[in-house]
Amino acid sequence: MILILTQFEDDLSVGRLTQLLRDRGADPVIVCSATMERPSALLIANDPNGGTRTVLRLGDREIDLAEVRTAWLWRGWQPHPLDARFRPLVARPAEWRFYEQQWQIFHRGFALLLAQRGVFCVNPPPWNTAYEEKCCQLALAGEVGLTIPPTLFTTRLPAARVFSEEHGGSLIYKPFRPYLRMIEADGDRPSRLQRVLTNRVTPAQLVEGDGFLPTPGIFQPYVDKHVELRVIAVGRRLFACAIHSQRSERAREDWRRYDLANTPHEPYELPDDVAAKLRALMERLGLVYGAIDLIVTPAGEYVFLEVNPNGQFDFVARLAGLPIYEELAELLLAGTIGEPAYALAGDADVD
Protein backbone atom coordinates (compact mmCIF):
# COMPACT_ATOMS: atom_id res chain seq x y z
CA MET A 1 0.00 0.00 0.00
CA ILE A 2 1.14 3.54 -0.79
CA LEU A 3 0.31 6.37 1.62
CA ILE A 4 0.46 10.02 0.51
CA LEU A 5 0.78 12.62 3.27
CA THR A 6 0.12 16.04 1.80
CA GLN A 7 -0.77 19.50 3.01
CA PHE A 8 -3.64 19.96 0.57
CA GLU A 9 -5.98 17.29 -0.72
CA ASP A 10 -6.49 19.19 -4.01
CA ASP A 11 -2.76 19.72 -4.66
CA LEU A 12 -2.23 19.43 -8.44
CA SER A 13 0.95 17.39 -8.01
CA VAL A 14 -0.85 14.97 -5.71
CA GLY A 15 -3.74 14.58 -8.15
CA ARG A 16 -1.50 13.88 -11.13
CA LEU A 17 0.74 11.45 -9.27
CA THR A 18 -2.22 9.66 -7.72
CA GLN A 19 -3.76 9.10 -11.16
CA LEU A 20 -0.48 7.70 -12.49
CA LEU A 21 -0.25 5.28 -9.57
CA ARG A 22 -3.83 4.15 -10.11
CA ASP A 23 -3.13 3.65 -13.81
CA ARG A 24 -0.33 1.31 -12.74
CA GLY A 25 -2.67 -0.72 -10.53
CA ALA A 26 -1.88 0.85 -7.15
CA ASP A 27 -4.45 2.13 -4.66
CA PRO A 28 -2.79 5.14 -2.98
CA VAL A 29 -4.39 6.54 0.15
CA ILE A 30 -4.26 10.33 0.56
CA VAL A 31 -4.01 11.68 4.10
CA CYS A 32 -3.95 15.42 4.76
CA SER A 33 -5.04 17.79 7.50
CA ALA A 34 -8.52 17.96 5.93
CA THR A 35 -8.67 14.15 6.12
CA MET A 36 -7.83 14.22 9.81
CA GLU A 37 -10.44 16.93 10.47
CA ARG A 38 -13.09 14.44 9.45
CA PRO A 39 -13.92 11.48 11.75
CA SER A 40 -10.36 10.07 11.55
CA ALA A 41 -7.71 9.04 14.04
CA LEU A 42 -4.38 7.31 14.52
CA LEU A 43 -4.43 4.55 17.14
CA ILE A 44 -1.29 3.17 18.80
CA ALA A 45 -1.76 0.37 21.32
CA ASN A 46 -0.17 -2.80 22.63
CA ASP A 47 -0.62 -5.78 20.38
CA PRO A 48 -1.84 -8.93 22.25
CA ASN A 49 0.83 -10.85 20.30
CA GLY A 50 3.57 -8.50 21.41
CA GLY A 51 4.88 -5.15 20.28
CA THR A 52 2.49 -2.41 19.18
CA ARG A 53 -0.36 -2.12 16.74
CA THR A 54 -0.68 1.10 14.75
CA VAL A 55 -3.94 1.72 12.95
CA LEU A 56 -5.03 4.68 10.86
CA ARG A 57 -8.81 5.12 10.99
CA LEU A 58 -10.25 7.07 8.07
CA GLY A 59 -14.01 7.14 8.48
CA ASP A 60 -15.19 3.55 8.10
CA ARG A 61 -11.82 2.36 6.79
CA GLU A 62 -9.03 1.00 9.00
CA ILE A 63 -5.46 0.80 7.70
CA ASP A 64 -2.93 -1.19 9.68
CA LEU A 65 0.36 0.63 9.11
CA ALA A 66 2.01 -2.77 8.80
CA GLU A 67 0.31 -2.89 5.38
CA VAL A 68 1.92 0.36 4.20
CA ARG A 69 5.02 -0.27 2.09
CA THR A 70 5.85 3.20 0.77
CA ALA A 71 4.86 6.77 1.59
CA TRP A 72 5.23 10.12 -0.16
CA LEU A 73 5.63 12.84 2.45
CA TRP A 74 4.70 15.91 0.43
CA ARG A 75 4.94 19.03 2.58
CA GLY A 76 3.65 19.30 6.12
CA TRP A 77 0.38 20.01 7.84
CA GLN A 78 1.24 23.49 9.08
CA PRO A 79 -1.93 25.61 8.87
CA HIS A 80 -1.52 28.79 6.83
CA PRO A 81 -2.29 31.98 8.75
CA LEU A 82 -3.55 33.70 5.58
CA ASP A 83 -6.35 31.15 5.19
CA ALA A 84 -9.60 33.08 5.70
CA ARG A 85 -11.04 30.53 8.12
CA PHE A 86 -8.08 30.93 10.48
CA ARG A 87 -8.13 34.73 10.71
CA PRO A 88 -10.17 34.91 13.94
CA LEU A 89 -7.74 32.48 15.56
CA VAL A 90 -4.66 34.27 14.20
CA ALA A 91 -5.93 37.41 15.97
CA ARG A 92 -5.38 35.54 19.26
CA PRO A 93 -1.61 34.85 19.04
CA ALA A 94 -1.25 32.43 21.97
CA GLU A 95 -4.14 30.27 20.79
CA TRP A 96 -2.98 30.38 17.18
CA ARG A 97 0.54 29.29 18.12
CA PHE A 98 -0.88 26.36 20.11
CA TYR A 99 -3.11 25.31 17.21
CA GLU A 100 -0.26 25.62 14.70
CA GLN A 101 2.15 23.62 16.85
CA GLN A 102 -0.32 20.77 17.37
CA TRP A 103 -0.59 20.20 13.62
CA GLN A 104 3.18 20.50 13.07
CA ILE A 105 4.04 18.07 15.85
CA PHE A 106 1.35 15.56 14.89
CA HIS A 107 2.57 15.46 11.28
CA ARG A 108 6.21 15.15 12.34
CA GLY A 109 5.41 12.31 14.73
CA PHE A 110 3.27 10.48 12.18
CA ALA A 111 6.05 10.71 9.58
CA LEU A 112 8.66 9.42 12.03
CA LEU A 113 6.35 6.56 12.96
CA LEU A 114 6.10 5.50 9.31
CA ALA A 115 9.88 5.49 8.95
CA GLN A 116 10.34 3.52 12.17
CA ARG A 117 7.80 0.95 10.98
CA GLY A 118 10.03 0.24 7.99
CA VAL A 119 8.04 2.22 5.40
CA PHE A 120 10.10 3.48 2.44
CA CYS A 121 9.54 7.24 2.67
CA VAL A 122 10.10 9.90 0.05
CA ASN A 123 11.75 11.68 1.82
CA PRO A 124 12.91 9.77 4.91
CA PRO A 125 12.12 11.53 8.22
CA PRO A 126 13.53 13.54 9.85
CA TRP A 127 15.48 14.71 6.79
CA ASN A 128 12.25 15.43 4.89
CA THR A 129 11.89 18.62 6.93
CA ALA A 130 15.27 19.04 8.64
CA TYR A 131 17.06 19.87 5.41
CA GLU A 132 14.63 22.58 4.47
CA GLU A 133 17.11 24.68 6.46
CA LYS A 134 20.03 26.23 4.60
CA CYS A 135 23.14 26.26 6.80
CA CYS A 136 24.08 22.58 6.93
CA GLN A 137 23.16 21.72 3.35
CA LEU A 138 25.30 24.57 2.04
CA ALA A 139 28.34 23.34 3.99
CA LEU A 140 27.83 19.77 2.77
CA ALA A 141 27.48 20.97 -0.83
CA GLY A 142 30.92 22.54 -0.56
CA GLU A 143 32.34 19.36 0.95
CA VAL A 144 31.24 17.21 -2.01
CA GLY A 145 32.95 19.63 -4.41
CA LEU A 146 30.12 21.89 -5.53
CA THR A 147 30.85 25.60 -5.92
CA ILE A 148 28.88 27.61 -3.35
CA PRO A 149 28.63 31.38 -2.93
CA PRO A 150 30.26 32.72 0.26
CA THR A 151 27.30 33.10 2.60
CA LEU A 152 26.85 35.19 5.71
CA PHE A 153 24.17 34.25 8.23
CA THR A 154 23.78 37.16 10.62
CA THR A 155 21.28 39.04 12.74
CA ARG A 156 23.07 42.39 12.42
CA LEU A 157 23.10 44.73 9.45
CA PRO A 158 26.55 46.26 10.19
CA ALA A 159 28.06 42.79 9.75
CA ALA A 160 26.21 42.45 6.45
CA ARG A 161 27.45 45.87 5.38
CA VAL A 162 31.10 44.89 5.98
CA PHE A 163 30.44 41.65 4.06
CA SER A 164 28.96 43.68 1.20
CA GLU A 165 32.01 45.93 1.05
CA GLU A 166 34.27 42.86 0.97
CA HIS A 167 32.40 41.67 -2.12
CA GLY A 168 32.24 44.88 -4.11
CA GLY A 169 28.95 46.19 -2.75
CA SER A 170 26.87 43.72 -4.77
CA LEU A 171 24.85 41.69 -2.30
CA ILE A 172 21.55 39.81 -2.10
CA TYR A 173 19.40 39.20 0.95
CA LYS A 174 16.96 36.33 1.33
CA PRO A 175 14.94 35.13 4.31
CA PHE A 176 15.09 31.55 5.56
CA ARG A 177 11.43 31.25 4.60
CA PRO A 178 9.55 33.60 2.26
CA TYR A 179 7.76 36.38 4.14
CA LEU A 180 4.07 36.51 3.26
CA ARG A 181 1.58 39.22 4.18
CA MET A 182 -1.98 39.78 3.05
CA ILE A 183 -2.72 43.41 2.19
CA GLU A 184 -6.42 44.00 2.58
CA ALA A 185 -8.56 45.56 -0.13
CA ASP A 186 -8.64 49.34 -0.15
CA GLY A 187 -11.30 51.11 -2.18
CA ASP A 188 -11.08 49.89 -5.76
CA ARG A 189 -7.82 48.08 -5.07
CA PRO A 190 -8.37 44.36 -4.38
CA SER A 191 -6.62 42.45 -1.59
CA ARG A 192 -3.22 41.11 -2.58
CA LEU A 193 -0.41 38.95 -1.26
CA GLN A 194 2.93 40.58 -0.55
CA ARG A 195 6.02 38.34 -0.60
CA VAL A 196 9.64 38.92 0.32
CA LEU A 197 11.89 36.60 -1.70
CA THR A 198 15.46 37.25 -2.89
CA ASN A 199 16.39 40.92 -3.28
CA ARG A 200 19.55 42.84 -4.11
CA VAL A 201 20.58 45.23 -1.36
CA THR A 202 22.98 48.16 -1.29
CA PRO A 203 25.31 49.11 1.58
CA ALA A 204 23.10 52.17 2.20
CA GLN A 205 20.19 49.86 3.04
CA LEU A 206 22.19 47.92 5.62
CA VAL A 207 21.67 50.41 8.45
CA GLU A 208 19.85 49.62 11.70
CA GLY A 209 17.18 52.22 12.39
CA ASP A 210 15.23 52.94 15.55
CA GLY A 211 13.42 49.90 16.87
CA PHE A 212 15.57 47.48 14.86
CA LEU A 213 15.12 43.92 16.13
CA PRO A 214 18.03 41.58 15.27
CA THR A 215 16.67 38.84 13.02
CA PRO A 216 18.65 36.04 11.31
CA GLY A 217 19.02 36.55 7.59
CA ILE A 218 21.01 35.18 4.64
CA PHE A 219 23.41 37.39 2.68
CA GLN A 220 25.38 36.38 -0.41
CA PRO A 221 27.32 38.19 -3.13
CA TYR A 222 25.14 38.61 -6.21
CA VAL A 223 26.04 35.91 -8.74
CA ASP A 224 25.77 36.97 -12.38
CA LYS A 225 23.55 34.55 -14.30
CA HIS A 226 23.61 33.16 -17.78
CA VAL A 227 20.80 30.78 -16.92
CA GLU A 228 19.27 29.27 -13.79
CA LEU A 229 18.67 25.57 -13.29
CA ARG A 230 16.10 23.67 -11.30
CA VAL A 231 17.24 20.09 -11.03
CA ILE A 232 14.74 17.55 -9.73
CA ALA A 233 16.38 14.52 -8.11
CA VAL A 234 14.17 11.42 -7.96
CA GLY A 235 16.11 8.49 -6.56
CA ARG A 236 19.22 8.22 -8.73
CA ARG A 237 17.84 10.22 -11.65
CA LEU A 238 18.33 13.93 -12.23
CA PHE A 239 15.96 16.00 -14.36
CA ALA A 240 17.44 19.40 -15.18
CA CYS A 241 15.42 22.36 -16.41
CA ALA A 242 16.98 25.58 -17.69
CA ILE A 243 15.08 28.69 -16.57
CA HIS A 244 15.98 31.66 -18.75
CA SER A 245 15.22 34.22 -16.06
CA GLN A 246 17.58 36.85 -17.48
CA ARG A 247 15.20 37.45 -20.37
CA SER A 248 12.67 38.94 -17.94
CA GLU A 249 13.13 42.11 -15.90
CA ARG A 250 10.59 40.79 -13.41
CA ALA A 251 12.29 37.41 -12.85
CA ARG A 252 15.96 38.42 -13.12
CA GLU A 253 16.74 38.40 -9.40
CA ASP A 254 14.41 35.57 -8.39
CA TRP A 255 12.59 33.40 -10.93
CA ARG A 256 9.84 32.84 -8.34
CA ARG A 257 8.54 36.25 -9.42
CA TYR A 258 7.02 34.28 -12.25
CA ASP A 259 6.97 35.75 -15.73
CA LEU A 260 6.40 32.59 -17.72
CA ALA A 261 5.57 34.40 -20.96
CA ASN A 262 9.10 35.85 -21.03
CA THR A 263 11.00 33.10 -19.21
CA PRO A 264 11.48 29.98 -21.36
CA HIS A 265 11.87 26.64 -19.56
CA GLU A 266 13.63 23.81 -21.40
CA PRO A 267 15.44 20.53 -20.69
CA TYR A 268 19.12 20.91 -19.85
CA GLU A 269 21.96 18.42 -19.96
CA LEU A 270 24.14 18.56 -16.85
CA PRO A 271 27.87 17.94 -17.13
CA ASP A 272 28.75 14.52 -15.74
CA ASP A 273 30.93 15.92 -12.94
CA VAL A 274 28.19 18.29 -11.72
CA ALA A 275 25.63 15.45 -11.81
CA ALA A 276 27.97 13.21 -9.82
CA LYS A 277 28.43 15.88 -7.14
CA LEU A 278 24.67 16.44 -6.88
CA ARG A 279 24.11 12.72 -6.38
CA ALA A 280 26.84 12.68 -3.74
CA LEU A 281 25.13 15.58 -1.95
CA MET A 282 21.76 13.81 -1.96
CA GLU A 283 23.51 10.75 -0.54
CA ARG A 284 25.09 12.82 2.26
CA LEU A 285 21.75 14.43 3.08
CA GLY A 286 19.92 11.10 3.12
CA LEU A 287 17.34 12.38 0.62
CA VAL A 288 15.76 10.47 -2.25
CA TYR A 289 13.89 13.50 -3.64
CA GLY A 290 14.96 17.12 -3.90
CA ALA A 291 14.48 20.27 -5.95
CA ILE A 292 17.97 21.70 -6.47
CA ASP A 293 18.66 25.27 -7.57
CA LEU A 294 21.84 26.20 -9.44
CA ILE A 295 23.14 29.18 -11.36
CA VAL A 296 25.20 28.85 -14.52
CA THR A 297 27.33 31.99 -14.73
CA PRO A 298 28.25 33.74 -18.00
CA ALA A 299 31.69 32.11 -17.61
CA GLY A 300 30.09 28.65 -17.46
CA GLU A 301 30.59 28.01 -13.75
CA TYR A 302 27.92 26.01 -11.89
CA VAL A 303 27.03 27.57 -8.54
CA PHE A 304 24.92 25.63 -6.04
CA LEU A 305 22.28 27.61 -4.14
CA GLU A 306 20.12 25.11 -2.27
CA VAL A 307 18.14 21.87 -2.29
CA ASN A 308 14.54 21.84 -1.12
CA PRO A 309 13.34 18.39 0.07
CA ASN A 310 9.75 19.51 -0.63
CA GLY A 311 10.37 21.75 -3.63
CA GLN A 312 7.85 22.07 -6.45
CA PHE A 313 8.39 20.04 -9.60
CA ASP A 314 5.06 20.26 -11.44
CA PHE A 315 6.02 23.37 -13.44
CA VAL A 316 9.31 21.74 -14.45
CA ALA A 317 7.55 18.59 -15.64
CA ARG A 318 4.97 20.57 -17.63
CA LEU A 319 7.04 23.39 -19.08
CA ALA A 320 10.14 21.37 -19.92
CA GLY A 321 8.30 18.15 -20.77
CA LEU A 322 10.32 16.02 -18.32
CA PRO A 323 8.96 12.64 -17.08
CA ILE A 324 9.27 13.48 -13.39
CA TYR A 325 5.83 12.20 -12.42
CA GLU A 326 6.51 8.90 -14.12
CA GLU A 327 9.84 8.46 -12.33
CA LEU A 328 8.35 9.40 -8.96
CA ALA A 329 5.52 6.91 -9.47
CA GLU A 330 8.01 4.17 -10.31
CA LEU A 331 10.07 5.02 -7.22
CA LEU A 332 7.03 4.72 -4.96
CA LEU A 333 5.96 1.47 -6.60
CA ALA A 334 9.47 0.00 -6.27
CA GLY A 335 9.86 1.10 -2.66
CA THR A 336 13.63 1.42 -3.05
CA ILE A 337 16.25 3.42 -4.90
CA GLY A 338 18.29 0.27 -5.56
CA GLU A 339 22.02 0.80 -5.63
CA PRO A 340 23.56 3.73 -3.73
CA ALA A 341 23.75 6.93 -5.74
CA TYR A 342 27.54 6.98 -5.63
CA ALA A 343 27.65 3.71 -7.62
CA LEU A 344 26.14 5.60 -10.59
CA ALA A 345 28.15 8.79 -10.31
CA GLY A 346 29.55 8.38 -13.79
CA ASP A 347 26.43 6.95 -15.43
CA ALA A 348 25.48 9.65 -17.94
CA ASP A 349 22.49 7.68 -19.23
CA VAL A 350 20.43 8.22 -16.07
CA ASP A 351 20.08 11.93 -16.74
C-alpha positions in Angstrom: 0.0 0.0 0.0 1.1 3.5 -0.8 0.3 6.4 1.6 0.5 10.0 0.5 0.8 12.6 3.3 0.1 16.0 1.8 -0.8 19.5 3.0 -3.6 20.0 0.6 -6.0 17.3 -0.7 -6.5 19.2 -4.0 -2.8 19.7 -4.7 -2.2 19.4 -8.4 0.9 17.4 -8.0 -0.9 15.0 -5.7 -3.7 14.6 -8.2 -1.5 13.9 -11.1 0.7 11.4 -9.3 -2.2 9.7 -7.7 -3.8 9.1 -11.2 -0.5 7.7 -12.5 -0.3 5.3 -9.6 -3.8 4.2 -10.1 -3.1 3.7 -13.8 -0.3 1.3 -12.7 -2.7 -0.7 -10.5 -1.9 0.8 -7.1 -4.5 2.1 -4.7 -2.8 5.1 -3.0 -4.4 6.5 0.1 -4.3 10.3 0.6 -4.0 11.7 4.1 -4.0 15.4 4.8 -5.0 17.8 7.5 -8.5 18.0 5.9 -8.7 14.1 6.1 -7.8 14.2 9.8 -10.4 16.9 10.5 -13.1 14.4 9.5 -13.9 11.5 11.8 -10.4 10.1 11.6 -7.7 9.0 14.0 -4.4 7.3 14.5 -4.4 4.6 17.1 -1.3 3.2 18.8 -1.8 0.4 21.3 -0.2 -2.8 22.6 -0.6 -5.8 20.4 -1.8 -8.9 22.3 0.8 -10.9 20.3 3.6 -8.5 21.4 4.9 -5.1 20.3 2.5 -2.4 19.2 -0.4 -2.1 16.7 -0.7 1.1 14.7 -3.9 1.7 12.9 -5.0 4.7 10.9 -8.8 5.1 11.0 -10.3 7.1 8.1 -14.0 7.1 8.5 -15.2 3.6 8.1 -11.8 2.4 6.8 -9.0 1.0 9.0 -5.5 0.8 7.7 -2.9 -1.2 9.7 0.4 0.6 9.1 2.0 -2.8 8.8 0.3 -2.9 5.4 1.9 0.4 4.2 5.0 -0.3 2.1 5.9 3.2 0.8 4.9 6.8 1.6 5.2 10.1 -0.2 5.6 12.8 2.5 4.7 15.9 0.4 4.9 19.0 2.6 3.7 19.3 6.1 0.4 20.0 7.8 1.2 23.5 9.1 -1.9 25.6 8.9 -1.5 28.8 6.8 -2.3 32.0 8.8 -3.6 33.7 5.6 -6.4 31.1 5.2 -9.6 33.1 5.7 -11.0 30.5 8.1 -8.1 30.9 10.5 -8.1 34.7 10.7 -10.2 34.9 13.9 -7.7 32.5 15.6 -4.7 34.3 14.2 -5.9 37.4 16.0 -5.4 35.5 19.3 -1.6 34.8 19.0 -1.2 32.4 22.0 -4.1 30.3 20.8 -3.0 30.4 17.2 0.5 29.3 18.1 -0.9 26.4 20.1 -3.1 25.3 17.2 -0.3 25.6 14.7 2.1 23.6 16.9 -0.3 20.8 17.4 -0.6 20.2 13.6 3.2 20.5 13.1 4.0 18.1 15.9 1.3 15.6 14.9 2.6 15.5 11.3 6.2 15.2 12.3 5.4 12.3 14.7 3.3 10.5 12.2 6.1 10.7 9.6 8.7 9.4 12.0 6.3 6.6 13.0 6.1 5.5 9.3 9.9 5.5 9.0 10.3 3.5 12.2 7.8 0.9 11.0 10.0 0.2 8.0 8.0 2.2 5.4 10.1 3.5 2.4 9.5 7.2 2.7 10.1 9.9 0.1 11.7 11.7 1.8 12.9 9.8 4.9 12.1 11.5 8.2 13.5 13.5 9.9 15.5 14.7 6.8 12.2 15.4 4.9 11.9 18.6 6.9 15.3 19.0 8.6 17.1 19.9 5.4 14.6 22.6 4.5 17.1 24.7 6.5 20.0 26.2 4.6 23.1 26.3 6.8 24.1 22.6 6.9 23.2 21.7 3.3 25.3 24.6 2.0 28.3 23.3 4.0 27.8 19.8 2.8 27.5 21.0 -0.8 30.9 22.5 -0.6 32.3 19.4 1.0 31.2 17.2 -2.0 33.0 19.6 -4.4 30.1 21.9 -5.5 30.8 25.6 -5.9 28.9 27.6 -3.4 28.6 31.4 -2.9 30.3 32.7 0.3 27.3 33.1 2.6 26.8 35.2 5.7 24.2 34.2 8.2 23.8 37.2 10.6 21.3 39.0 12.7 23.1 42.4 12.4 23.1 44.7 9.4 26.6 46.3 10.2 28.1 42.8 9.7 26.2 42.4 6.5 27.5 45.9 5.4 31.1 44.9 6.0 30.4 41.7 4.1 29.0 43.7 1.2 32.0 45.9 1.0 34.3 42.9 1.0 32.4 41.7 -2.1 32.2 44.9 -4.1 29.0 46.2 -2.8 26.9 43.7 -4.8 24.8 41.7 -2.3 21.6 39.8 -2.1 19.4 39.2 0.9 17.0 36.3 1.3 14.9 35.1 4.3 15.1 31.5 5.6 11.4 31.2 4.6 9.5 33.6 2.3 7.8 36.4 4.1 4.1 36.5 3.3 1.6 39.2 4.2 -2.0 39.8 3.0 -2.7 43.4 2.2 -6.4 44.0 2.6 -8.6 45.6 -0.1 -8.6 49.3 -0.1 -11.3 51.1 -2.2 -11.1 49.9 -5.8 -7.8 48.1 -5.1 -8.4 44.4 -4.4 -6.6 42.5 -1.6 -3.2 41.1 -2.6 -0.4 39.0 -1.3 2.9 40.6 -0.5 6.0 38.3 -0.6 9.6 38.9 0.3 11.9 36.6 -1.7 15.5 37.3 -2.9 16.4 40.9 -3.3 19.5 42.8 -4.1 20.6 45.2 -1.4 23.0 48.2 -1.3 25.3 49.1 1.6 23.1 52.2 2.2 20.2 49.9 3.0 22.2 47.9 5.6 21.7 50.4 8.5 19.8 49.6 11.7 17.2 52.2 12.4 15.2 52.9 15.6 13.4 49.9 16.9 15.6 47.5 14.9 15.1 43.9 16.1 18.0 41.6 15.3 16.7 38.8 13.0 18.6 36.0 11.3 19.0 36.5 7.6 21.0 35.2 4.6 23.4 37.4 2.7 25.4 36.4 -0.4 27.3 38.2 -3.1 25.1 38.6 -6.2 26.0 35.9 -8.7 25.8 37.0 -12.4 23.5 34.6 -14.3 23.6 33.2 -17.8 20.8 30.8 -16.9 19.3 29.3 -13.8 18.7 25.6 -13.3 16.1 23.7 -11.3 17.2 20.1 -11.0 14.7 17.5 -9.7 16.4 14.5 -8.1 14.2 11.4 -8.0 16.1 8.5 -6.6 19.2 8.2 -8.7 17.8 10.2 -11.7 18.3 13.9 -12.2 16.0 16.0 -14.4 17.4 19.4 -15.2 15.4 22.4 -16.4 17.0 25.6 -17.7 15.1 28.7 -16.6 16.0 31.7 -18.8 15.2 34.2 -16.1 17.6 36.9 -17.5 15.2 37.5 -20.4 12.7 38.9 -17.9 13.1 42.1 -15.9 10.6 40.8 -13.4 12.3 37.4 -12.9 16.0 38.4 -13.1 16.7 38.4 -9.4 14.4 35.6 -8.4 12.6 33.4 -10.9 9.8 32.8 -8.3 8.5 36.2 -9.4 7.0 34.3 -12.2 7.0 35.8 -15.7 6.4 32.6 -17.7 5.6 34.4 -21.0 9.1 35.8 -21.0 11.0 33.1 -19.2 11.5 30.0 -21.4 11.9 26.6 -19.6 13.6 23.8 -21.4 15.4 20.5 -20.7 19.1 20.9 -19.8 22.0 18.4 -20.0 24.1 18.6 -16.8 27.9 17.9 -17.1 28.8 14.5 -15.7 30.9 15.9 -12.9 28.2 18.3 -11.7 25.6 15.5 -11.8 28.0 13.2 -9.8 28.4 15.9 -7.1 24.7 16.4 -6.9 24.1 12.7 -6.4 26.8 12.7 -3.7 25.1 15.6 -1.9 21.8 13.8 -2.0 23.5 10.7 -0.5 25.1 12.8 2.3 21.8 14.4 3.1 19.9 11.1 3.1 17.3 12.4 0.6 15.8 10.5 -2.3 13.9 13.5 -3.6 15.0 17.1 -3.9 14.5 20.3 -5.9 18.0 21.7 -6.5 18.7 25.3 -7.6 21.8 26.2 -9.4 23.1 29.2 -11.4 25.2 28.9 -14.5 27.3 32.0 -14.7 28.3 33.7 -18.0 31.7 32.1 -17.6 30.1 28.7 -17.5 30.6 28.0 -13.7 27.9 26.0 -11.9 27.0 27.6 -8.5 24.9 25.6 -6.0 22.3 27.6 -4.1 20.1 25.1 -2.3 18.1 21.9 -2.3 14.5 21.8 -1.1 13.3 18.4 0.1 9.8 19.5 -0.6 10.4 21.7 -3.6 7.9 22.1 -6.4 8.4 20.0 -9.6 5.1 20.3 -11.4 6.0 23.4 -13.4 9.3 21.7 -14.5 7.6 18.6 -15.6 5.0 20.6 -17.6 7.0 23.4 -19.1 10.1 21.4 -19.9 8.3 18.2 -20.8 10.3 16.0 -18.3 9.0 12.6 -17.1 9.3 13.5 -13.4 5.8 12.2 -12.4 6.5 8.9 -14.1 9.8 8.5 -12.3 8.3 9.4 -9.0 5.5 6.9 -9.5 8.0 4.2 -10.3 10.1 5.0 -7.2 7.0 4.7 -5.0 6.0 1.5 -6.6 9.5 0.0 -6.3 9.9 1.1 -2.7 13.6 1.4 -3.0 16.3 3.4 -4.9 18.3 0.3 -5.6 22.0 0.8 -5.6 23.6 3.7 -3.7 23.8 6.9 -5.7 27.5 7.0 -5.6 27.6 3.7 -7.6 26.1 5.6 -10.6 28.2 8.8 -10.3 29.5 8.4 -13.8 26.4 6.9 -15.4 25.5 9.7 -17.9 22.5 7.7 -19.2 20.4 8.2 -16.1 20.1 11.9 -16.7 
